[in-house]
């Protein structure tokens, strides 16, 4: 079970493969507005994240995800670990 910080780092590494160039990815970056992923890109990202963390992100959780840190927090919850306060 990965900690929030580990999950955020891995999520950022996965995201780097989906964005153009050497863009710096920050936790508060909006996946579509700041990082430029379209709906297909988001679904590819979700598939990569689910594969890497061996989880399935339910649709109701996906609808609440908009930033990089939202992904990390959701993954931590799905893995049963506690997110930071």
Helices and strands as residue ranges (DSSP letters): H 4-16, H 39-53, H 59-62, H 68-79
